[in-house]
Protein backbone atom coordinates (compact mmCIF):
# COMPACT_ATOMS: atom_id res chain seq x y z
CA UNK A 1 0.00 0.00 0.00
CA UNK A 2 1.33 3.44 -0.87
CA UNK A 3 0.54 6.80 0.61
CA UNK A 4 -1.32 7.57 -2.60
CA UNK A 5 -3.67 4.70 -1.88
CA UNK A 6 -4.46 5.91 1.63
CA UNK A 7 -4.82 9.66 1.12
CA UNK A 8 -6.51 11.98 -1.36
CA UNK A 9 -4.53 12.75 -4.50
CA UNK A 10 -2.28 15.77 -4.20
CA UNK A 11 -2.89 18.92 -6.14
CA UNK A 12 -0.40 19.88 -8.82
CA UNK A 13 3.09 20.61 -7.62
CA UNK A 14 3.35 24.33 -6.80
CA UNK A 15 5.91 26.45 -8.62
CA UNK A 16 7.10 27.98 -5.37
CA UNK A 17 7.23 26.62 -1.83
CA UNK A 18 8.88 27.95 1.32
CA UNK A 19 10.49 24.55 2.01
CA UNK A 20 11.10 21.55 -0.23
CA UNK A 21 12.07 18.20 1.30
CA UNK A 22 13.70 15.78 -1.13
CA UNK A 23 13.03 12.17 -0.12
CA UNK A 24 9.99 10.51 1.41
CA UNK A 25 11.64 7.90 3.62
CA UNK A 26 11.77 8.05 7.41
CA UNK A 27 14.09 11.09 7.34
CA UNK A 28 11.89 13.10 4.99
CA UNK A 29 8.77 12.13 6.89
CA UNK A 30 10.38 13.06 10.21
CA UNK A 31 11.27 16.58 9.13
CA UNK A 32 7.83 16.91 7.56
CA UNK A 33 6.20 15.99 10.89
CA UNK A 34 8.13 18.73 12.65
CA UNK A 35 7.30 21.28 9.96
CA UNK A 36 3.62 20.36 10.14
CA UNK A 37 3.69 20.93 13.91
CA UNK A 38 5.21 24.37 13.33
CA UNK A 39 2.81 25.30 10.57
CA UNK A 40 5.61 25.68 8.02
CA UNK A 41 4.37 25.27 4.46
CA UNK A 42 6.37 22.66 2.58
CA UNK A 43 6.29 19.75 0.14
CA UNK A 44 7.98 16.36 0.27
CA UNK A 45 9.18 15.14 -3.12
CA UNK A 46 9.50 11.36 -3.38
CA UNK A 47 10.74 9.79 -6.62
CA UNK A 48 8.86 6.52 -6.00
CA UNK A 49 6.55 5.81 -3.05
CA UNK A 50 6.82 6.30 0.69
CA UNK A 51 9.05 3.61 2.25
CA UNK A 52 9.81 2.10 -1.15
CA UNK A 53 13.43 1.37 -0.21
CA UNK A 54 12.25 -1.02 2.50
CA UNK A 55 10.16 -2.81 -0.14
CA UNK A 56 12.43 -2.66 -3.18
CA UNK A 57 15.89 -3.10 -1.65
CA UNK A 58 15.48 -5.68 1.13
CA UNK A 59 15.35 -9.45 1.02
CA UNK A 60 12.36 -11.54 2.10
CA UNK A 61 13.64 -12.46 5.58
CA UNK A 62 15.08 -9.01 6.32
CA UNK A 63 14.50 -7.68 9.82
CA UNK A 64 15.84 -4.91 12.02
CA UNK A 65 19.05 -5.55 13.94
CA UNK A 66 18.04 -3.08 16.66
CA UNK A 67 15.11 -3.78 19.01
CA UNK A 68 11.67 -2.40 18.22
CA UNK A 69 11.71 -0.10 21.24
CA UNK A 70 14.37 1.95 19.46
CA UNK A 71 11.87 2.84 16.73
CA UNK A 72 11.12 6.39 17.82
CA UNK A 73 10.03 8.44 14.83
CA UNK A 74 8.81 11.87 15.99
CA UNK A 75 5.28 11.55 17.27
CA UNK A 76 5.24 7.85 16.42
CA UNK A 77 7.02 5.59 18.92
CA UNK A 78 6.77 1.82 18.51
CA UNK A 79 3.26 0.78 19.61
CA UNK A 80 3.39 -2.98 19.18
CA UNK A 81 3.43 -5.75 21.76
CA UNK A 82 7.02 -6.91 21.17
CA UNK A 83 9.33 -4.04 22.14
CA UNK A 84 12.33 -6.34 22.53
CA UNK A 85 11.70 -8.05 19.19
CA UNK A 86 12.88 -7.10 15.71
CA UNK A 87 10.42 -5.97 13.06
CA UNK A 88 10.37 -7.93 9.82
CA UNK A 89 10.56 -6.16 6.47
CA UNK A 90 6.80 -5.94 5.93
CA UNK A 91 6.29 -4.74 9.49
CA UNK A 92 8.84 -1.98 8.93
CA UNK A 93 7.01 -0.90 5.81
CA UNK A 94 3.74 -0.83 7.73
CA UNK A 95 5.36 1.16 10.55
CA UNK A 96 6.68 3.85 8.18
CA UNK A 97 3.54 4.07 6.05
CA UNK A 98 1.26 4.12 9.10
CA UNK A 99 3.38 6.98 10.39
CA UNK A 100 2.82 8.90 7.17
CA UNK A 101 -0.90 8.24 7.30
CA UNK A 102 -1.03 9.51 10.90
CA UNK A 103 -0.34 13.14 9.96
CA UNK A 104 -0.90 13.26 6.18
CA UNK A 105 2.36 14.90 5.10
CA UNK A 106 2.32 16.87 1.83
CA UNK A 107 4.11 14.12 -0.08
CA UNK A 108 4.18 14.16 -3.87
CA UNK A 109 4.98 10.59 -4.88
CA UNK A 110 6.49 9.77 -8.26
CA UNK A 111 8.31 13.11 -8.42
CA UNK A 112 12.04 12.75 -9.05
CA UNK A 113 14.38 15.67 -8.43
CA UNK A 114 17.03 15.69 -11.14
CA UNK A 115 18.86 18.92 -10.36
CA UNK A 116 19.18 21.37 -7.49
CA UNK A 117 20.86 24.72 -8.07
CA UNK A 118 20.92 28.19 -6.52
CA UNK A 119 18.25 30.54 -7.87
CA UNK A 120 19.21 34.01 -9.04
CA UNK A 121 16.49 35.55 -6.88
CA UNK A 122 17.62 33.63 -3.78
CA UNK A 123 16.70 30.18 -2.57
CA UNK A 124 16.93 27.19 -4.86
CA UNK A 125 15.58 25.85 -8.12
CA UNK A 126 14.63 22.18 -8.26
CA UNK A 127 14.26 20.54 -11.64
CA UNK A 128 11.82 17.68 -11.20
CA UNK A 129 9.96 15.15 -13.31
CA UNK A 130 6.82 17.19 -12.61
CA UNK A 131 8.27 20.56 -13.57
CA UNK A 132 10.46 23.23 -12.04
CA UNK A 133 10.00 24.28 -8.41
CA UNK A 134 11.50 27.22 -6.55
CA UNK A 135 12.06 26.78 -2.81
CA UNK A 136 13.36 29.22 -0.25
CA UNK A 137 14.88 26.35 1.74
CA UNK A 138 15.65 22.72 0.88
CA UNK A 139 16.21 19.60 2.98
CA UNK A 140 18.07 16.75 1.28
CA UNK A 141 16.67 13.67 3.03
CA UNK A 142 17.90 11.07 0.58
CA UNK A 143 20.37 9.24 2.79
CA UNK A 144 23.90 8.42 1.67
CA UNK A 145 23.49 5.01 0.01
CA UNK A 146 22.65 5.79 -3.59
CA UNK A 147 24.51 3.59 -6.06
CA UNK A 148 25.33 -0.10 -5.45
CA UNK A 149 29.04 -0.90 -5.66
CA UNK A 150 30.20 -3.73 -7.92
CA UNK A 151 33.95 -3.97 -8.60
CA UNK A 152 35.26 -3.58 -12.18
CA UNK A 153 36.72 -7.10 -12.15
CA UNK A 154 33.20 -8.54 -11.90
CA UNK A 155 33.18 -8.45 -15.72
CA UNK A 156 36.03 -10.98 -15.74
CA UNK A 157 33.78 -13.70 -14.31
CA UNK A 158 32.30 -16.22 -16.77
CA UNK A 159 28.97 -15.12 -18.25
CA UNK A 160 27.22 -18.24 -16.93
CA UNK A 161 27.66 -16.99 -13.34
CA UNK A 162 24.65 -15.02 -12.12
CA UNK A 163 25.65 -11.78 -10.41
CA UNK A 164 23.53 -9.46 -8.32
CA UNK A 165 24.02 -6.82 -5.68
CA UNK A 166 22.69 -7.28 -2.15
CA UNK A 167 20.10 -4.62 -3.04
CA UNK A 168 18.66 -7.07 -5.60
CA UNK A 169 18.77 -10.21 -3.47
CA UNK A 170 15.41 -11.53 -2.32
CA UNK A 171 15.71 -15.23 -1.40
CA UNK A 172 17.81 -18.36 -2.09
CA UNK A 173 15.35 -19.59 -4.72
CA UNK A 174 16.13 -16.53 -6.82
CA UNK A 175 19.63 -17.87 -7.54
CA UNK A 176 20.47 -20.70 -9.92
CA UNK A 177 21.55 -24.07 -8.54
CA UNK A 178 25.11 -24.42 -7.37
CA UNK A 179 27.45 -22.83 -4.87
CA UNK A 180 27.06 -19.14 -4.04
CA UNK A 181 29.84 -16.67 -3.37
CA UNK A 182 28.87 -13.80 -1.07
CA UNK A 183 31.36 -10.94 -1.08
CA UNK A 184 31.40 -8.75 2.01
CA UNK A 185 30.48 -9.20 5.67
CA UNK A 186 28.79 -5.97 6.64
CA UNK A 187 25.27 -6.38 7.98
CA UNK A 188 23.81 -7.27 4.57
CA UNK A 189 26.55 -9.67 3.51
CA UNK A 190 26.63 -11.56 6.80
CA UNK A 191 22.85 -11.88 6.96
CA UNK A 192 22.49 -12.91 3.32
CA UNK A 193 25.21 -15.54 3.79
CA UNK A 194 23.26 -16.84 6.79
CA UNK A 195 20.01 -16.81 4.80
CA UNK A 196 21.57 -18.94 2.07
CA UNK A 197 23.32 -21.21 4.58
CA UNK A 198 20.10 -21.90 6.50
CA UNK A 199 18.39 -22.75 3.21
CA UNK A 200 20.95 -25.49 2.62
CA UNK A 201 22.96 -23.69 -0.05
CA UNK A 202 26.72 -24.18 -0.10
CA UNK A 203 28.16 -20.74 0.59
CA UNK A 204 31.60 -19.27 -0.04
CA UNK A 205 32.05 -16.05 1.91
CA UNK A 206 34.67 -13.39 1.26
CA UNK A 207 35.15 -11.89 4.71
CA UNK A 208 35.84 -8.19 5.04
CA UNK A 209 36.93 -5.96 7.89
CA UNK A 210 33.47 -5.39 9.39
CA UNK A 211 33.32 -5.81 13.17
CA UNK A 212 30.86 -8.05 14.96
CA UNK A 213 28.96 -7.68 18.18
CA UNK A 214 27.04 -10.07 20.41
CA UNK A 215 23.28 -10.02 20.38
CA UNK A 216 22.99 -10.41 24.15
CA UNK A 217 25.38 -10.24 27.06
CA UNK A 218 24.88 -10.54 30.79
CA UNK A 219 21.13 -10.87 30.63
CA UNK A 220 20.26 -8.08 28.19
CA UNK A 221 20.41 -7.15 24.54
CA UNK A 222 23.75 -5.44 23.89
CA UNK A 223 21.87 -2.55 22.26
CA UNK A 224 20.13 -1.89 25.59
CA UNK A 225 23.48 -1.78 27.39
CA UNK A 226 24.97 0.55 24.78
CA UNK A 227 21.88 2.75 25.03
CA UNK A 228 22.39 3.05 28.79
CA UNK A 229 26.06 3.83 28.18
CA UNK A 230 25.02 6.75 25.97
CA UNK A 231 26.64 5.41 22.80
CA UNK A 232 23.65 6.25 20.62
CA UNK A 233 23.83 9.84 21.89
CA UNK A 234 27.57 10.24 21.32
CA UNK A 235 28.31 13.14 18.92
CA UNK A 236 30.54 12.20 16.03
CA UNK A 237 33.17 14.66 17.27
CA UNK A 238 33.61 12.49 20.38
CA UNK A 239 34.08 9.26 18.46
CA UNK A 240 37.66 7.97 18.51
CA UNK A 241 37.69 8.06 14.70
CA UNK A 242 36.06 11.47 14.46
CA UNK A 243 34.22 12.15 11.22
CA UNK A 244 35.80 9.05 9.68
CA UNK A 245 33.15 7.11 11.60
CA UNK A 246 30.66 8.31 9.00
CA UNK A 247 32.08 5.93 6.41
CA UNK A 248 32.71 3.01 8.76
CA UNK A 249 31.03 -0.38 8.48
CA UNK A 250 28.38 -1.38 11.01
CA UNK A 251 28.77 -4.41 13.27
CA UNK A 252 27.21 -7.61 11.99
CA UNK A 253 24.53 -9.26 14.11
CA UNK A 254 20.96 -10.29 13.39
CA UNK A 255 17.44 -9.93 14.77
CA UNK A 256 16.29 -13.05 12.91
CA UNK A 257 14.18 -15.56 14.87
CA UNK A 258 14.20 -13.31 17.92
CA UNK A 259 17.81 -12.22 17.56
CA UNK A 260 21.16 -14.01 17.79
CA UNK A 261 24.86 -13.63 17.10
CA UNK A 262 26.27 -14.13 13.64
CA UNK A 263 29.36 -16.27 14.20
CA UNK A 264 31.24 -16.86 10.98
CA UNK A 265 33.49 -19.37 12.71
CA UNK A 266 30.48 -21.52 13.57
CA UNK A 267 29.31 -21.31 9.97
CA UNK A 268 32.74 -22.63 8.94
CA UNK A 269 32.31 -25.68 11.17
CA UNK A 270 29.01 -26.28 9.38
CA UNK A 271 30.50 -26.25 5.90
CA UNK A 272 30.59 -22.58 4.86
CA UNK A 273 33.86 -21.79 3.09
CA UNK A 274 35.53 -18.62 4.35
CA UNK A 275 38.10 -16.50 2.52
CA UNK A 276 39.77 -13.15 3.06
CA UNK A 277 39.23 -10.00 1.02
CA UNK A 278 38.46 -10.66 -2.64
CA UNK A 279 41.11 -8.82 -4.66
CA UNK A 280 40.33 -9.77 -8.26
CA UNK A 281 39.68 -12.39 -10.91
CA UNK A 282 42.36 -13.74 -13.21
CA UNK A 283 42.19 -16.62 -15.70
CA UNK A 284 38.91 -17.86 -14.25
CA UNK A 285 40.22 -17.89 -10.68
CA UNK A 286 39.07 -15.60 -7.87
CA UNK A 287 41.96 -14.32 -5.78
CA UNK A 288 41.85 -13.44 -2.08
CA UNK A 289 44.16 -11.55 0.25
CA UNK A 290 45.77 -13.51 3.11
CA UNK A 291 43.77 -11.63 5.75
CA UNK A 292 40.98 -14.02 6.80
CA UNK A 293 42.55 -14.80 10.17
CA UNK A 294 43.16 -11.11 10.85
CA UNK A 295 39.56 -10.17 9.97
CA UNK A 296 38.08 -12.87 12.19
CA UNK A 297 40.37 -11.99 15.10
CA UNK A 298 39.63 -8.28 14.77
CA UNK A 299 35.86 -8.90 14.73
CA UNK A 300 36.18 -10.92 17.93
CA UNK A 301 38.32 -8.19 19.51
CA UNK A 302 35.67 -5.53 18.79
CA UNK A 303 33.02 -7.76 20.36
CA UNK A 304 35.25 -8.21 23.41
CA UNK A 305 35.84 -4.46 23.73
CA UNK A 306 32.08 -3.84 23.81
CA UNK A 307 31.74 -6.44 26.56
CA UNK A 308 34.55 -4.75 28.48
CA UNK A 309 32.58 -1.51 28.41
CA UNK A 310 29.47 -3.29 29.64
CA UNK A 311 31.39 -5.02 32.45
CA UNK A 312 32.80 -1.70 33.64
CA UNK A 313 29.35 -0.10 33.49
CA UNK A 314 27.84 -2.91 35.55
CA UNK A 315 30.61 -2.71 38.13
CA UNK A 316 30.53 1.09 38.38
CA UNK A 317 26.79 1.19 39.00
CA UNK A 318 26.49 -1.93 41.14
CA UNK A 319 24.03 -3.52 38.72
CA UNK A 320 22.85 -7.02 39.54
CA UNK A 321 23.52 -8.84 36.26
CA UNK A 322 24.37 -12.48 35.65
CA UNK A 323 28.00 -13.31 34.96
CA UNK A 324 28.62 -14.66 31.48
CA UNK A 325 31.74 -16.34 30.11
CA UNK A 326 33.44 -14.71 27.15
CA UNK A 327 33.29 -16.08 23.64
CA UNK A 328 35.84 -18.76 22.78
CA UNK A 329 36.57 -19.19 19.03
CA UNK A 330 35.19 -22.49 17.80
CA UNK A 331 37.22 -22.56 14.59
CA UNK A 332 40.26 -21.01 13.00
CA UNK A 333 41.62 -21.47 9.48
CA UNK A 334 44.68 -23.66 9.16
CA UNK A 335 45.82 -21.15 6.54
CA UNK A 336 44.22 -18.25 4.71
CA UNK A 337 42.90 -19.57 1.37
CA UNK A 338 44.12 -17.59 -1.62
CA UNK A 339 42.03 -18.80 -4.56
CA UNK A 340 38.67 -20.18 -5.70
CA UNK A 341 38.05 -21.61 -9.14
CA UNK A 342 35.11 -19.78 -10.71
CA UNK A 343 33.96 -23.16 -12.06
CA UNK A 344 32.95 -24.07 -8.49
CA UNK A 345 30.25 -21.39 -8.17
CA UNK A 346 27.01 -20.61 -9.96
CA UNK A 347 26.29 -17.14 -8.57
CA UNK A 348 27.77 -14.16 -6.76
CA UNK A 349 26.09 -11.74 -4.37
CA UNK A 350 28.04 -8.49 -4.10
CA UNK A 351 27.55 -7.04 -0.60
CA UNK A 352 30.28 -4.43 -0.56
CA UNK A 353 28.07 -1.43 -0.05
CA UNK A 354 27.00 1.69 -1.88
CA UNK A 355 28.49 4.97 -2.93
CA UNK A 356 26.87 8.35 -2.69
CA UNK A 357 25.80 10.27 -5.79
CA UNK A 358 25.30 13.99 -5.21
CA UNK A 359 26.06 14.94 -8.82
CA UNK A 360 22.58 16.43 -9.20
CA UNK A 361 23.22 18.94 -6.40
CA UNK A 362 24.88 21.96 -8.02
CA UNK A 363 25.65 23.78 -4.79
CA UNK A 364 29.27 24.01 -3.49
CA UNK A 365 28.83 22.28 -0.14
CA UNK A 366 30.93 19.15 -0.71
CA UNK A 367 34.39 18.16 0.47
CA UNK A 368 37.11 16.64 -1.70
CA UNK A 369 35.59 13.18 -1.32
CA UNK A 370 32.16 14.40 -2.43
CA UNK A 371 30.61 14.31 1.05
CA UNK A 372 28.26 17.17 1.97
CA UNK A 373 29.98 19.26 4.62
CA UNK A 374 27.66 20.20 7.45
CA UNK A 375 27.31 20.63 11.18
CA UNK A 376 24.32 18.68 12.47
CA UNK A 377 22.76 18.86 9.01
CA UNK A 378 23.33 22.60 8.51
CA UNK A 379 25.43 23.25 5.40
CA UNK A 380 27.33 26.41 4.57
CA UNK A 381 24.80 27.23 1.85
CA UNK A 382 22.01 29.35 3.40
CA UNK A 383 18.80 27.38 3.67
CA UNK A 384 20.24 24.06 2.50
CA UNK A 385 20.18 21.11 4.91
CA UNK A 386 20.95 17.40 4.89
CA UNK A 387 19.21 14.77 6.99
CA UNK A 388 19.26 11.01 7.47
CA UNK A 389 22.99 10.48 6.90
CA UNK A 390 24.95 8.01 9.06
CA UNK A 391 26.53 9.82 11.99
CA UNK A 392 24.91 13.10 10.92
CA UNK A 393 25.28 14.03 14.58
CA UNK A 394 25.34 10.83 16.65
CA UNK A 395 25.43 7.05 16.20
CA UNK A 396 21.63 7.16 16.33
CA UNK A 397 21.48 9.48 13.31
CA UNK A 398 20.05 7.86 10.23
CA UNK A 399 18.43 5.19 12.40
CA UNK A 400 14.92 4.99 13.77
CA UNK A 401 16.38 5.76 17.20
CA UNK A 402 17.95 9.14 16.46
CA UNK A 403 16.23 10.65 13.45
CA UNK A 404 13.67 12.50 15.60
CA UNK A 405 16.35 14.56 17.36
CA UNK A 406 18.14 15.37 14.11
CA UNK A 407 14.89 16.34 12.38
CA UNK A 408 13.88 18.59 15.27
CA UNK A 409 17.22 20.39 15.17
CA UNK A 410 16.96 21.01 11.43
CA UNK A 411 13.32 22.08 11.77
CA UNK A 412 14.38 24.64 14.38
CA UNK A 413 16.95 26.06 11.98
CA UNK A 414 14.33 26.23 9.22
CA UNK A 415 11.96 28.02 11.56
CA UNK A 416 14.70 30.50 12.50
CA UNK A 417 15.38 31.21 8.85
CA UNK A 418 11.68 31.50 8.01
CA UNK A 419 11.16 33.97 10.86
CA UNK A 420 14.15 36.05 9.74
CA UNK A 421 12.81 36.09 6.19
CA UNK A 422 9.41 37.24 7.39
CA UNK A 423 10.97 40.17 9.24
CA UNK A 424 13.47 41.36 6.65
CA UNK A 425 12.67 39.72 3.34
CA UNK A 426 13.98 36.22 2.83
CA UNK A 427 16.54 36.99 0.13
CA UNK A 428 18.42 39.50 2.29
CA UNK A 429 18.09 37.49 5.50
CA UNK A 430 19.50 34.16 4.31
CA UNK A 431 23.14 34.79 5.13
CA UNK A 432 22.36 36.38 8.50
CA UNK A 433 20.10 33.52 9.56
CA UNK A 434 22.57 30.89 8.33
CA UNK A 435 25.35 32.51 10.37
CA UNK A 436 23.05 32.52 13.39
CA UNK A 437 22.30 28.84 12.90
CA UNK A 438 26.00 28.01 12.60
CA UNK A 439 26.75 29.76 15.89
CA UNK A 440 23.92 27.93 17.65
CA UNK A 441 25.14 24.60 16.26
CA UNK A 442 28.56 25.16 17.76
Residue pairs with C-beta under 8 A, 6 or more apart in sequence:
1 97
2 49
2 50
2 97
2 109
3 24
3 49
3 50
3 97
3 100
3 101
3 107
3 109
4 49
4 109
6 97
6 101
7 101
7 104
10 106
10 107
10 108
12 130
13 43
13 45
13 108
13 111
13 128
13 130
13 131
13 133
14 43
14 133
15 131
15 132
15 133
15 134
16 133
16 134
16 135
17 41
17 42
17 43
17 133
17 134
17 135
17 136
18 40
18 41
18 42
18 135
18 136
18 137
18 418
19 35
19 40
19 41
19 42
19 43
19 135
19 136
19 137
19 138
19 139
19 414
19 418
20 42
20 43
20 45
20 124
20 126
20 133
20 135
20 137
20 138
20 139
21 28
21 31
21 32
21 35
21 42
21 43
21 44
21 45
21 138
21 139
21 141
22 28
22 45
22 113
22 116
22 126
22 138
22 139
22 140
22 141
22 142
23 44
23 45
23 46
23 140
23 141
23 142
23 143
23 388
24 44
24 45
24 46
24 49
24 50
24 51
24 100
24 105
24 107
24 109
25 50
25 51
25 53
25 96
25 141
25 142
25 143
25 388
26 51
26 73
26 96
26 99
26 388
26 400
26 403
27 141
27 143
27 387
27 388
27 398
27 403
27 406
27 407
28 44
28 46
28 107
28 139
28 141
28 387
28 388
29 44
29 50
29 73
29 96
29 99
29 100
29 105
29 107
30 73
30 74
30 387
30 403
30 404
30 406
30 407
31 139
31 141
31 387
31 407
31 410
31 411
32 42
32 44
32 103
32 105
32 106
32 107
33 73
33 74
33 75
33 76
33 99
33 103
33 105
33 407
34 74
34 407
34 408
34 410
34 411
35 42
35 411
35 414
36 103
36 105
37 75
38 411
38 415
40 411
40 414
40 415
40 418
42 106
43 106
43 107
43 108
43 133
44 105
44 106
44 107
44 108
45 108
45 111
45 112
45 113
45 126
45 128
45 133
46 52
46 107
46 108
46 109
46 110
46 111
47 110
47 111
47 112
47 113
47 129
48 56
48 109
48 110
49 55
49 109
49 110
50 96
50 97
50 100
50 107
50 109
51 92
51 93
51 96
51 97
51 100
54 89
54 92
54 93
54 96
55 89
55 93
57 167
58 89
59 89
59 166
59 169
59 170
59 171
59 192
59 195
60 89
60 170
60 171
61 88
61 89
61 171
61 195
61 256
62 88
62 89
62 191
63 86
63 87
63 88
63 89
63 254
63 255
63 256
64 71
64 86
64 87
64 92
64 255
64 400
65 86
65 187
65 253
65 254
65 255
66 86
66 223
66 255
66 399
66 400
66 401
67 83
67 84
67 85
67 86
67 221
67 223
67 224
67 255
67 259
68 78
68 80
68 82
68 83
68 84
68 85
68 86
68 87
69 78
69 83
69 84
70 78
70 223
70 227
70 232
70 399
70 400
70 401
71 77
71 78
71 87
71 95
71 400
71 401
72 78
72 400
72 401
72 404
73 96
73 99
73 400
73 403
73 404
74 403
74 404
74 407
74 408
75 99
75 102
75 103
76 95
76 98
76 99
76 102
78 95
80 87
80 91
84 221
85 255
85 258
85 259
86 255
86 256
86 258
86 259
87 95
100 107
108 130
110 129
110 130
111 128
111 129
111 130
112 128
112 129
113 126
113 127
113 128
113 360
114 127
114 128
114 129
114 360
115 125
115 126
115 127
115 360
115 362
116 124
116 125
116 126
116 127
116 138
116 140
116 360
116 361
116 362
116 363
117 124
117 125
117 127
117 362
117 363
118 124
118 125
118 362
118 363
118 381
119 125
119 134
121 134
121 427
122 136
122 426
122 427
122 430
123 134
123 135
123 136
123 137
123 383
123 426
123 427
123 430
124 134
124 135
124 136
124 137
124 138
124 363
124 383
124 384
125 132
125 133
125 134
126 132
126 133
126 134
126 135
126 138
136 383
136 417
136 418
136 421
136 426
137 383
137 384
137 385
137 414
137 417
137 418
138 383
138 384
138 385
139 385
139 386
139 387
139 410
139 414
140 361
140 372
140 384
140 385
140 386
140 387
141 386
141 387
141 388
142 388
143 388
143 389
143 398
144 354
144 356
144 388
144 389
144 390
144 398
145 353
145 354
145 356
146 354
146 355
146 356
146 357
147 354
147 355
147 356
147 357
148 165
148 166
148 167
148 168
148 350
148 353
148 354
149 165
149 350
149 352
149 353
149 354
149 355
150 163
150 165
150 350
150 352
151 278
151 350
151 352
153 280
153 281
154 163
154 281
154 348
154 350
156 280
156 281
156 282
157 163
157 281
157 342
157 348
158 284
158 342
158 343
160 346
161 342
161 345
161 346
161 347
161 348
162 175
162 176
162 346
162 347
162 348
163 347
163 348
163 350
164 174
164 347
164 348
164 349
164 350
165 349
165 350
165 351
166 184
166 188
166 189
166 192
166 349
166 350
166 351
167 354
169 192
169 349
171 195
171 199
172 195
172 196
172 199
172 201
175 196
175 201
175 346
175 347
175 349
176 346
176 347
177 346
178 345
178 346
178 347
179 201
179 202
179 203
179 204
179 344
179 345
179 346
180 196
180 201
180 202
180 203
180 204
180 345
180 346
180 347
180 348
180 349
181 203
181 204
181 205
181 206
181 286
181 340
181 345
181 347
181 348
181 349
182 189
182 192
182 193
182 196
182 203
182 204
182 205
182 206
182 348
182 349
182 351
183 189
183 206
183 278
183 348
183 349
183 350
183 351
183 352
184 206
184 208
184 210
184 350
184 351
184 352
184 353
185 193
185 205
185 206
185 207
185 208
185 210
185 252
185 264
185 295
185 351
186 208
186 210
186 249
186 250
186 252
186 351
186 352
186 353
187 210
187 250
187 251
187 252
187 253
188 351
189 205
189 208
189 210
189 252
189 349
189 351
189 352
190 210
190 212
190 252
190 254
190 262
190 264
191 252
191 254
191 256
191 262
192 349
192 351
193 203
193 205
193 267
193 272
194 254
194 256
194 262
194 267
196 203
197 203
197 267
197 270
197 272
202 271
202 272
202 273
203 267
203 272
203 273
204 272
204 273
204 275
204 340
204 344
204 345
205 264
205 267
205 272
205 273
205 274
205 275
206 275
206 276
206 277
206 278
206 288
207 264
207 274
207 275
207 276
207 277
207 292
207 295
207 296
208 249
208 277
208 295
208 352
209 249
209 277
209 295
209 298
210 249
210 250
210 251
210 252
210 299
211 249
211 251
211 252
211 298
211 299
211 302
211 303
212 251
212 252
212 253
212 261
212 262
212 263
212 264
212 299
212 300
212 302
212 303
213 222
213 251
213 252
213 253
213 302
213 303
213 306
214 222
214 253
214 261
214 303
214 306
214 307
214 327
215 221
215 222
215 253
215 254
215 259
215 260
215 261
216 222
216 259
217 225
217 306
217 307
217 310
217 324
218 225
218 310
218 311
218 314
218 321
218 322
218 323
218 324
219 321
219 322
219 324
220 321
221 259
222 253
222 306
222 310
225 309
225 310
225 313
226 232
226 306
226 309
228 313
229 309
229 310
229 313
231 395
232 394
232 395
232 396
232 399
232 401
232 402
233 394
233 395
233 396
233 402
234 394
234 395
235 393
235 394
236 242
236 243
236 245
236 246
236 391
236 392
236 393
236 394
237 243
239 245
239 391
239 395
241 248
243 391
245 391
245 395
246 371
246 389
246 390
246 391
249 353
251 302
252 262
252 299
253 259
253 261
253 262
254 260
254 261
254 262
263 330
264 272
264 274
264 296
264 299
265 296
265 329
265 330
265 331
265 332
266 330
266 331
267 274
268 274
268 331
268 333
269 330
269 331
273 337
273 340
274 292
274 296
274 333
274 337
275 288
275 292
275 336
275 337
275 340
276 288
276 289
276 290
276 291
276 292
276 294
276 295
276 336
276 337
277 288
277 289
277 291
277 295
278 286
278 287
278 288
279 287
279 288
279 289
280 286
280 287
281 287
281 342
284 341
284 342
284 343
285 339
285 340
285 341
285 342
286 339
286 340
286 341
286 342
287 338
287 339
288 336
288 337
288 338
288 339
288 340
289 336
290 336
290 338
291 336
292 333
292 336
292 337
293 332
293 333
293 336
296 329
296 332
296 333
300 327
300 329
303 327
304 326
304 327
307 326
313 319
314 321
356 370
356 371
358 366
358 370
358 372
361 372
363 379
363 381
363 384
364 381
365 372
365 373
365 374
365 379
365 380
365 381
365 384
366 372
366 373
367 373
372 379
372 386
372 389
373 379
373 380
374 385
374 386
374 392
375 438
375 441
375 442
376 392
376 393
376 406
376 409
376 410
376 441
377 385
377 386
377 387
377 389
377 392
377 393
377 406
377 409
377 410
377 413
378 385
378 410
378 413
378 434
378 437
378 438
378 441
379 385
379 386
380 434
380 438
381 434
382 417
382 430
382 431
382 433
382 434
383 417
383 430
383 433
383 434
385 410
385 413
385 414
386 392
387 403
387 406
387 407
387 410
388 397
388 398
388 403
388 406
389 397
389 398
390 397
390 398
391 397
391 398
392 398
392 406
393 402
393 405
393 406
393 409
394 402
394 405
395 402
396 402
396 403
396 405
397 403
397 406
413 437
413 440
416 433
416 436
416 437
416 440
417 426
417 429
417 430
417 433
417 434
417 437
418 426
420 426
420 429
420 432
420 433
420 436
421 427
421 429
421 430
421 433
423 429
424 432
